[in-house]
Amino acid sequence: MPKLHHALDADGQPLELPPNQGRRPCDFVTPVPKPKKKSSKAAQAAMVFEDELGLSAEEQEYNPKPIINEIRSHVATWRALPSDRDWGVTPATAKLLHYWRRTEVEGVRPFFCQVEAVETVIWLTEVASQRKQYAHLWEHVRAANKQSSPDLLRIAMKMATGSGKTTVMAMLMAWQAVNAVRSPTSSHFSRGFLIVTPGITIKDRLRVLLPDDPDNYYEHRDLVPHEMLGEIRKAKVVITNYHSFKRRETMDLSRVGKGLLQGRGEAPMTTETEGQMLQRACGELLAMKNVVVINDEAHHCYEERPQGSVEEIKDSDIKAEAKENKEAARLWINGIKALKRKVGVRAVYDLSATPFFLSGSGYAEGTLFPWVVSDFSLMDAIECGIVKLPRVPVADNLPIAEMPIYRKLWDHIGKDMPKKGAKKSEELNPLKLPRPLLTALDALYNHYLKVDEAWKQVGIKVPPVFIVVCNNTSTSKLIYEYISGWDRPNEDGELVNVHRGHLSLFRNYDEHGNRISRAPTLLIDSAQLESGEALDPEFRKIAAPEIEQFRRERQERTGRIESVEDIDDAELLREVMNTVGRQGRLGENVRCVVSVSMLTEGWDANTVTHILGVRAFGTQLLCEQVVGRGLRRQSYELNSEGLFDVEYSDVLGIPFDFTAKPVVVKPTVPKVTTRVHAVKERVAAKPELEIEFPRVEGYRVDLPEERITAKFTEDSRLRVDPTMIGPTAVTMGGIVGQQIEIRAEGLSDQRPSAIAYNLASHVLKRFAGEDGTLPVHLFGQVRRVVREWLDGGYFEPKAVPKGVIDYLDIKEQAAERIFLACQRFEEGENRIKAILNSYNPKGSSRFVNFTTTKAVFETNPKRSHVSHVVCDSDWEAELARVLEHHPSVIGYVKNQGLGFEVPYRDGSTPRRYVPDFIVRLDVGTGEPLNLILETKGYRKGDAQLKAETMKTMWVPGVNNLGTLGNWAFEEFTDVFAIESDFAALADGLSVKVAA
């Protein structure tokens, strides 16, 4: 029994106080530390433990904590009774309790939490049901079931992931079966058991509950006295997954075939009857009466509530997930009800680490099942040391962020990730994954290397496991390929290796680009594997090499020559997943698992040390399920003090933060709307107010044939810091225990010569001909220019490793700056020319017409064709005021609703830049100068690229056409000097033109 627990504050954070004596009361605490900086914004749904949403009814108040604590107190008092004659249980039960509570045991005996869960059910069933002073407890349980599962008697045990739910199931079954055999007329017991799981993975794992299984827990875990094994073997046990409750087609007919069979009569019955479904799913149990049902991961099984509609959910991914939850729960609960109608169900025992209603249930997502009677929380499990301690980001080296970036990674990358159902996923480029995701992988992988080395030094024969949980197939494929390498078809359609993979220990390819015989990285679609249905063709295509490779390995190990028909792909992949971390088994060499769906339950590898979440998480339910894959201990050996040594799992991208309160959205007050439009009367009185501009689509550059030279300026600098790529130093901490720092150290060759060579190869592509031919004879000159750029200090990594220049978009940004510097150096009127839109080469201020609720500046009819300037900032309002009063200004227009855009490249991404103003300026030549103006306070990297493109490509390219007037570009970077700077600019341009 736990003797101490940590003192926590009101937010569940540890206090600097000595541990409290005794067992922690039932309370719902998130066992992770707060970030050192924390946003006040509510971003995640809190768990619902109080009745704020109408779960309570007149006859039953919903607040489970008092009931759970009261039952726990009664069980503790009952447990302390010295004589089993006072326990009020059968002799068989008393003997089992003595056996489970004994302390003189070699090896690992049942944990206290396992014994307590079974004791609670025994006490309620054999003791409390017979005594009037406990009647209110049973009234609570029955009322909770009446409201949520009216036809069933359900009792739920909340047990943290890794605390041994399978052992609890075996103990419950032993208690029921032995008593049923010895007291066959008792209404409390049964020797028939239906165990329902959410997937085939768990179904396979629970074979240890079958009395005749070679590895059954009753014998191998020494859970019952030897003389009781005979009674255990009389139990009838069926293990199934809830998908088996779905009625199957009995005839494989198309719609046309069904129509022909029907003719003019009634439609033929082509699906199973309820009885046929039960015969297939429950088998020999149909010959018994009043069986016991045990639900593993029971949060998938509930009666949906009429209130609340899935259609009201706005987010499409969350809505789809809610619909899946709803259909799964309906199928599961209806299957149990059908069994009760057929043979009777004595009791339903629910086991789950997270017995909460899911989205789509009609209850608030995260509402605790009201029939929970015992609770051993994750906080309890951590304090007892029976699970690993999860460490999450608590601080990083990005000081502007309110919360560590990798605590809520999806918030920073989600918009840049491929959407569900993205077409042509094979064309997606792994190198274009968002920079914060790549840096997170780098940092977590570098810590994995240290853990792997530590395991080798102490002689652990299997490797630690790194798992990535993704939101869809496209995302998982990209990450899988980035990690382990990828092939693409060449011109002849043959697959060739493009990249060996960025994480060396996880590469599925050798140094020659051939696939490794035992691939360390695996791609899994969890949802499809759990359903037992055939794999989706798209996923089968993605995972085909791994499937075939593992099939060959299995044949080598077993010595059996199996054809393709002998073992299906899904069964093979499940076998690999089920044996990850087990020496001598199919999955022993797996180091990394990239999951297409959520590895939420049933996967019990105890070697998981690192988890990266790349998806949205809505509640504690989802977070705890995923983190639970990394909570099972690798070793249960006691140290010299009789305790477990602490083990850790390090987690990024899973936002354990649940103190947010629901946000009530207040109605917004309507804003004043202003129409901004071109005023015809102004142009009629003063035609020069109309401003025309070229619609540029691109640039044509005539390259030098002999020599490439660059002229670097301040705009050639590329500054890379954690704001661009994500934090590179992250402090990881658990609710208690040791903190560590993980760092991104770069995954590529960081020698200056290697960086220069790789970057020069990239820059050379900018000089390719129109047919894509690379001018390889210029490579030496390009490399020289690249070295000048590097040696001149124009690449400035700040608190990031130099290797980040190998990130594709960082490399593209560097290449763009170098290329623009080469254009700046080259002289010649016709070397750069703008390419105009062939259908609409010119735009005009006369087409401006839109409405806005933003602040506006009403223009002078003698200075602007357009009625207002929309003030996106005070800077723009100040510049408009200056333009209104300067004598050299003929006319001006704010570039909003105008359609004036400048094409440029931000790394590898083509973008459009929208400057602030176009001004027609009198420079004393008789022909106005068209001046493009930008106001900018803080110049980020993209502002440099915009300015460089304007100065080196757009302005010379348009001017070289010779038909669109003269153009110039200027930036203002000091709001208080705009008036004086513009005056100096106008004077300077007049002097320059005059000269």
Residue, then its C-alpha position, 0 to 999 in steps of 0.5 A: m500500500p502506498k505510504l507517502h504521497h507528494a504535497l501538491d498545490a491547488d493546480g496539482q504542482p509539487l510543493e517544497l514540502p516533505p511527503n504527506q503520510g498515507r494514500r493520496p485521496c482520489d482526485f484528478v491530477t495531471p501528472v506533469p509539470k507546468p511550463k515555466k511560462k504559461s499562456s493565460k489563453a484557454a486552448q484545451a478542454a478540461m476534464v469534467f469531474e463536476d456536474e457542469l453540463g447536466l449529467s446529474a438527474e433528480e435521483q442521482e447527483y454526478n460527482p464521483k470523487p466522494i463515492i470513490n473515496e468513501i468506497r476506498s475508505h470502507v475497503a481499507t477498513w475491511r482489509a484491515l480486519p485480522s480474521d477472515r471470518d469477519w470479512g463476509v466473503t465465501p471461503a474460496t474468496a477468502k483463500l484467494l485474498h490471502y494468496w494475493r495479499r501475501t508478502e513472502v513471494e519470490g519475484v514480482r507479486p501483484f501490485f497493491c493497485q491490482v489487488e485493490a481494484v479486485e478487492t473493491v469489486i469483491w467488497l461491493t459484490e459479496v459484502a456491501s450488497q448484503r448490508k443496509q449501511y452500504a445501500h446508498l453505494w449500490e443506489h449510486v451504481r445502479a442510478a449511474n447505469k440506469q442513466s448511461s447503460p440502462d440494461l446493464l450492470r457496469i462497474a468500472m475500475k480506473m487504472a493507470t496505463g502500465s499498472g497491470k489491467t490484464t493481471v486484474m482481469a485474470m484475478l477477477m476471472a479466477w475469483q468468479a470462476v472458482n466461486a461459480v464452480r464451488s457455489p453453482t447456485s450463487s447469483h453472484f458468480s459465473r464461469g462464462f466470460l466474454i472479454v471484449t477489446p477495441g482491437i486485434t492487437i489487444k485480443d492477441r495480447l489477452r490470450v494469457l487469460l485463456p486457461d489452456d494457453p501455455d503462457n496463461y497468467y494463472e500459472h505463470r504469474d502464480l495468481v491462484p493456489h495450485e489446487m484451484l487450477g482445476e476450477i480455473r480450467k472449467a471456465k469458458v472464455v471467449i476473447t473478441n474485438y468489438h468489430s465482431f459484433k457487426r453483422r456480416e454479409t452472408m452472400d457476396l452480391s452486387r446491387v444488381g445481383k441482389g435485385l435479380l435475386q429479389g425479383r418482384g418479391e421481398a428483398p432477400m436477407t443478405t446479412e446475419t441475424e442477431g443470433q448468427m452474429l452472436q454464434r460467431a462472436c461468442g461461440e460456446l458461451l451461448a450454451m451458458k446462462n448469465v455470463v460475465v463481460i469484461n471490457d478492456e479499454a472500456h472508454h470505447c463502450y457506452e450508450e450515447r446520449p441524445q443531447g448534442s449532435v456531432e454535426e455541430i462540431k466545426d472542425s472536420d477532423i474532430k467531427a470525423e473522429a467523433k463520428e467514428n467514436k459514436e459508431a464504435a461505441r454503438l456497435w460495442i454496447n449493442g453487442i453486449k445488449a444482444l448477448k444479454r437478451k440471448v443468455g443473460v449478463r450477470a455483470v460488466y467489468d470495465l477497465s480503462a486508464t481513461p474511462f471518460f466519454l469520448s467526443g460524439s457520445g452526447y456528453a462533454e468529451g472527458t466526462l468520467f464514467p459515473w459507474v467508476v468505483s475505484d481509481f488508481s491514477l497516473m499520479d499514483a502510479i508515478e509515485c509508486g514507481i510502477v510506471k515510467l515518469p513522463r518528461v515534457p518541455v518546461a522551458d526552451n531557448l525561445p524567450i518570446a514564446e509564452m509556453p514551450i513550443y514543443r509542448k504544443l507543437w501542432d499549434h505551430i506546424g498544423k497549418d503547414m502539414p498535408k491535409k487528410g486525404a491529400k492526393k498524390s502523396e508520393e509527390l509530397n517532399p519530405l524535405k519540405l516538412p515545417r522547420p519546427l518539426l525537423t528541429a523537434l525530431d533533431a533534438l529528441y533524436n539526439h537524446y535518443l542516441k544518448v539513451d541508446e548508448a547507455w542501454k548498450q553499456v549496461g548490456i540491454k540486448v534490444p534497442p530503445v524505441f522512438i514513436v511518432v504519432c501522426n494525424n493522417t497517412s500523408t503526414s506519416k509517410l512524409i515523416y517516415e521517409y524523412i526519418s528512414g529514407w525514400d525511393r522515387p521512380n526514375e525516368d524509366g519508372e524504376l524505383v531508385n533511392v533518393h535519400r538514405g534518411h536523416l536519422s542514422l540509426f533509423r535508416n532503412y537503407d545502407e550506404h549504397g541505397n539498398r534496403i536494409s534486411r532488418a529495417p529499424t523503422l516501421l510505418i503502421d496504420s493503427a486503426q486498420l490493423e485493429s479492425g482486422e479488415a484488409l489493409d487500405p490499398e494506399f497504405r499497402k502500397i506505402a508499406a509494401p517493402e516492409i511487409e515483404q521484408f518481414r515476411r521473409e524474415r519470419q520464414e527465415r526464423t520459423g523455417r516454414i516456407e509460407s506463400v503469400e496466401d498463408i499469412d496476410d499483411a495485417e497479421l504480419l504487421r501485428e506480429v511485428m508490432n506485438t513483438v517490438g522490444r522482445q529478443g529473438r522475435l520478429g520486432e526485436n530490431v525495430r527502433c522507430v514506429v511511425s503511426v498513421s493513426m493513434l497508438t492509443e491502446g493495446w500496444d504494450a512495448n516496454t522499451v519506448t523511451h521517446i514519443l513525438g506527437v504530430r497531430a492535434f490533441g483535444t483533451q487529457l483523454l487523448c494525451e494520456q492514451v498516447v503517452g501511455r504507450g511510453l509508460r510501461r517499465q523496462s525493468y521490475e527489479l527492485n533496488s537495494e532499498g526495495l524500490f524500483d529505480v526511476e525510468y523516464s519517457d521523454v515526450l514532445g508535441i503532446p500538450f499535457d496542460f489541462t487547467a484551461k477553463p471553458v471560454v464563453v464567446k460573447p457576441t461581437v458589436p457590429k463595426v462601422t463599414t466604410r466603402v473604399h472606391a475609385v472616384k471618377e470625378r477626381v480623374a475627370a478633373k485631374p487625369e494624372l491621378e490614375i495610377e497604372f502598374p504592370r502585372v509581373e508574373g516572373y523574370r527572365v535573366d540572361l546569364p553571364e557565359e564566362r564569369i559569375t560574381a556577386k555583390f553582397t549587401e546587408d540584405s544578403r544576410l541570412r539570420v537563422d534563430p530559434t524563432m525560424i526553426g523552433p527551439t534548439a535547447v529544451t528543458m524536459g521535466g516530470i512532475v517530480g524527478q530529474q530534469i534534463e536538457i535536450r538539444a538539436e545538434g544538426l543532422s548533416d555534415q557541418r564541415p565548412s567545405a561540405i556546407a559550401y559544396n551542398l549549398a553551391s549545388h543548390v545555388l547552381k539550380r538557379f542558373a539552369g536553362e529554360d529546359g532545366t539543363l544545369p550549367v555544370h561548367l559554372f559550378g566552380q565559380v558558384r562554389r567560390v561565390v558561396r564560400e565568399w558568402l559564408d566566409g563573409g559572415y552573411f550566414e548568421p546562425k544564432a543559438v542554432p547549429k550550422g547544420v540547419i542550412d541543410y533544411l530545404d527552405i533554409k537552403e533555398q533562402a540562402a540560395e536566393r540571397i546569393f543568386l540575387a547578389c549575383q544579379r546585383f553585380e551584373e550590369g547591362e540594360n537588357r540582362i533582366k526583364a520582367i515577364l508580364n501577365s499575357y492576358n492582363p498586363k496592366g492594372s489601374s487604380r480605377f478598379v478599386n472598390f471594396t468595403t472595410t471595417k478598419a480605420v481609414f484616412e480620407t484622402n485629398p481629392k487633388r492627391s489620390h484617385v481613391s477615396h480612402v487609405v485603409c490604415d493597417s498601422d500607424w506607420e501607414a497613416e503617417l506616410a499617407r499624411v506626408l504624401e498628402h502634403h509634399p509638393s512633388v507628389i502628383g498622386y498616390v494610392k494605397n495598395q489595398g484592393l488594387g491588385f498590385e503584387v510582386p512575385y518573389r521566392d521565400g526559400s523554395t516557395p513562390r510567394r506574392y509580395v504586396p507593397d504598401f503604396i504607389v506614388r507618382l512623383d514629379v522629379g523635374t523631367g516632365e515624365p513622372l517617376n513611379l515610386i513604390l514605398e514600403t513602411k516596415g518597423y522590424r525587418k524579418g528575413d522575408a522583408q529582406l527577400k522582398a526588398e532584394t527582389m524589388k531592387t535587383m529583379w522587379v525594378p530593373g526588369v520593368n524599367n528594361l522593358g522601356t514601355l511602362g515608365n520609370w520605377a523605383f523602390e524605397e523602404f522607410t524604417d523609422v516612423f518618426a523620420i518618415e517626413s524628413d526621409f521622404a523629403a530627402l528621397a524626393d530631393g535626391l531622386s530629382v537631383k539624380v534624374a537631373a544629373 
